[in-house]
Amino acid sequence: MTGLLLGQSNHSLDAKGRLIVPIRLRQGLGAQFIMCNGHGDYIQLFPLDQFEKFAATVSELDVSDEENRQYQNFFFASASVCEPDGQYRIVIPQQMREEKGIDKEVVLVGNMTSAQLWSKEAWDAHYKNTCDNISDISKNISRKTAGVSGR
């Protein structure tokens, strides 16, 4: 189980837009990792090896299709290598903070092979919605996985 990114924790950005990455995520993310747009109202943090897997999948898309190019651009244009300083702080770019509504209070969420950085308000709304709908979500997931696993 080493290297899995799990759990959630509340944090604050400092006046310069820096975040101290918590100890429990440092091993999983590594000394360098990738920050990019997430699929929702969050910023995705990928360990290098996981970003390479993601990039390999996305790079297989046919670039003659406009929607595929938009998808690639959404992630790769926003991607940057993070090298935390001695206190394991990273700077969250101002443009990303503005696009994702991230101000001061944030929530870091481990998502097994990556982490998500949410504004506290967006995470609270997302999590409440998930909790309110988990029964239906679980049923839909069960239907999707039944065909995959042969259950």
Order of alpha helices (4+ residues) and beta strands (2+ residues): beta-beta-alpha-beta-beta-alpha-alpha-beta-beta-alpha-beta-beta-alpha
